[in-house]
Amino acid sequence: MPAKNTKTEIYLRTTRPDPSGMYVFHGIADEKNPNNNMIHCHSFWEMEFIVKGSGRYEINNRVFPIGRGWLYLTTPADYHYYSLDAGEQFELYNIQFFSEHLNEEILSFFYSRHEPIAVPLDGGQFDWFCRSFEETARVFSEKAPMYGLMVRNLIENICVRLAGRMSAETVSAPVRSAVKDAVIFAKDNYRDNITLHDAALRAGMSEAYFSHMFSSVMGIGFSAYLRNIRLNAAANLLKSTNMSIKEVCYETGFGNRSHFTKVFREQFGLPPAEYQKKYRLH
């Protein structure tokens, strides 16, 4: 397997430029593609559906195969990349969109999951998704009147069908309506200086009541939940980039380097500098 690229791309507030705010692509990727082995994250959602080919796909340190019928959905909180050896390639559909393009029920369903969203599809399921991605790509490329609304509806239909396909055993309990916004808020904005107060205000609750509700639904306090998102992002950056400890600290929403070092050591058993030295991908 080739070494991962030590540069990580972080797309903050944009996808490919299009008036709709969405992007749809159908094509081929091979080992010469500049995105091969490029660990990255971004503020938009990305859905990739494999038509044929081979390789490896990693989401948050979990490795999945690239092969016919695999569908990957990454959120703004997910670090991911694909890895292809010499001679490997795959055909895919790629769709990029923002949280605002999905309704709240769909958002809460996907954001309530604790495992990466990677689903194999075959038989009639593969045929349905293939037709749906093909139609979405066609509508996006033709750009007829109201194409943005049509693409959005097609994306939502794909997401609903994907949610229905996912096994009940791997889906966490439904997130209460007052808490689901906070989960989305945390994963979309963890790089910013957000707090328990901000999340409670968004939920329309007092801090004390919101804190109790969040803990009872998610099994963890909001501040700890947000810290874990930030720490996992920091670990990925330390492994995959040349960024300094200070840069990683501020990039992942920690406003104080000494506090960052302390909580990182508590989580991973090593201070950031030693973790980077031990686990850095070359």
N, C-alpha and C positions, 0 to 999 in steps of 0.2 A: 504494500500500500504506500502511495507517495506521502511525503510529509505534508501536514496541513500548512497553509499559508499563515504566516505569523501576523499578518495584518487583518484586523477585523473591521468590517464596514458597519457603521451604525447610521441608519437612515432615520432622521429625527422626525420630520413633519411632512414628508412627501412620498409619493410613489412616482411611477413614470408619468410625465405630464400629459394630462387629458382633461378637458373641461368637466367630464363626469366625476373626476376624482378617483376613477377606477382604471384598471389596466388588465387586458386579456391578451395572452400570447400563446401561440402554438408553434412548436418547432423542435429542433434536435439539440442536445447538449452532449459534448464529448470531453475527453480529458484535456483538450486544448482550450476549452472554454475558460475565460478569466475568472469565472465564479467557482470553478472546480477547487475544492478544498478551502474555500473562503468562508470562514465562520462569520456569521453576521446576525444582526437583529434590526428591527425597524419599527416605526410607530404604526404601521398598517398591518393588516392581516394578509397572509399569503396562502393560497391553496394550490397544490401541485398534484396533478393526476397523471400517472404514468401509463402511456399507451403500450409501450414495449421497450425492452432494453434491460440493462443490468448495471449494478453498482451498489453503493451504500448511501444511506441517508441518516444523518444524526440530528436529533432534537434534544437539547438539554442533557447531553451526555448519554442518551439512549440511542443505540444503533438499530436501524431497520433496513431491510433489503429494498433495493430498487428493482422493480419487476412489473410485469403487466398487471394492471389493476390496482396497484397501491395508490392510495390517496393520502396526502399529508396536509394538515391544516395547522399553521403556526400563528400564534397570537403575538401582539406587540411585546410580550414578556419572554418570548422563546428565542434562544440562540440556536441556530441550525445551519447545516451545510450539506452538500452532497459530495461524495468522493468517488472518482472514477480512475481506474487504472488504464494503462495503455491498451487501446483497442476497444475499450468499453464506451458505450454511448446509450442514450435513451431518448425516446420521443415523449414529449409531455405537453400538457396544457398548464399554463400558469395564470392565476387570477389574483390580482392585488386590490384590496379595498380597505376602507376604514370602518371602525366600530359603528359609526353613524349610518352605515349602509345596511346594518342588520337590526331587526327589532330586538327589544330587550329580552324577550323570552329565549330567543336563539342565543344571544350573547351570554345570558346567565347559564344556559345549558353547557356551552363549551367552556366558559370560564370557571365553572364549578368542578371541572375535571382536574385531577392531580397528576395524571399521566399524559405524555405527549399524544396528540391526536394523529394516529397513523393506522389506517384501516385497509385491509386487503379486500378487493371486490372481484367477484367472478360470475360467470354465467349471465343470467338476466340482469343482475345488478351492474356488472361491468358494462353491458350493452346500454342500460339506461343512462349511466353516468357519462359514457362516451358520447352519446347523442346530446346530452345536456351541455357538456363542455363544448362540443362542436357548434351547437346553436348559439351559445354565449359568445364564442369567438367570432362567429359570422355576424351577429348583431352588432358587436363592438366594432368590427372592421368596416361595416357598411355605413354606420353612423347616420341612419335614417332619423327623421324627426322622432323625438322622445326616446332615442336609443338609450340614454342614461337610465331612465326609469325601467326600460325593458331589461337592461343588463342587471340592474339591481334586483328585479323580481326573479330573474333566472338564478342569480347567486343565492338568494334566499331559498328558492326551491331546492337547489343543490344541498344547501346546509341543512334544511329540514329532512331531506332524504338521508343525508349522512347521519344525522342524529338518530333517526329511526333505525338505521342499520347497526349502530353501535350497541354492543352487548350490555344488557342491564347490569351484569355483574361488574362491569368496569366503569360504571357511571356513579358518581357520588350522589348523595341525597340532594333533593331539590333545595336550592338556596332561597331563603325567604326574600320577599320582595324588598324589604328594607335593607337587606344585606347585599343582595346581588349587585346593586349600584356601587357599593363600596368595593367589591371585588374587582369589578370592571375599572373603577376609578384608580385603584391601586396598581393594577397591571398596566394600565394605559399611561400612568403618570409617575411611576416610581422614581424616575430620574430627577423629578422636580422636588422641591422642598414641601411635600405634603405631610400632613399630620393627622392624628386621631380627630382633632378638632375639625379639620377640613372635611374628613369623611362623615363625621356626625352631622355637620352642617348640611352636607349634600343629601344625607338620609332624612333630614328634618327631625332629628332627635337630639336630646341632651347627650353630652359625652358619656355620662355614666350609663344611661339606658342603652345607647348604641353599643358601647363596649360589651355590655352583658349580652345583648342580642347577637352580636358578631361572634362572640366566644361560644355561645350555645349552639349556633348553627354550624360554624366552621371548625370547632374544636380547638381553636387557637385564638389568642387576642389579636386585634387589628394591628397593633404596633409590631408584634412579633411576626405576623403574617407579612407585613410590608418589609420588615427587616430581612426576612428570609428571601423574598424576591430580590432585594438589593444585593444580599450576600451571594446568592447563586449567580447573579449577573456579574458581580465583581470577580468571582472565581473563574468564570468563563473568560473574562477580559485578561486576567492575569495569566491564564494558560495560553491564550491565543494571540496576544498583541505585544507590542513594544511599549505600551503605555506605562508611565511611571506610577508608583503607588499613589501619589498625590492625584494624578489624573484619573485613575480608576476610582479613587475615593469620591471625587466630585462628580464624575460621570454617572455613578450609580446612586446618587442622591444622598450620600453621606456628607454632611456639612463640616465635619470635624475629623481630622486625620487620626488623632489619638483614640477617639471613640471607635472609629472604623477599625483600627488595628486591634483594639480590645475585643470587639464583638466578632471580628473575623477569626481571631485565635480561638475564641470560645466555640465557634461553629465548626471549624475545620482542624483544630488542634495545632495549627501553625500560624505565625504572623504572616501577613501578606507577602513580604519579601522572600521569606523562606518557602512559602507555598509556590510562588512564581518560579523560584529557582528549581524546585523539585519537580513541578508538573508542567513546566513550560513546554509547549509543542514546538519542535524544530523542523 
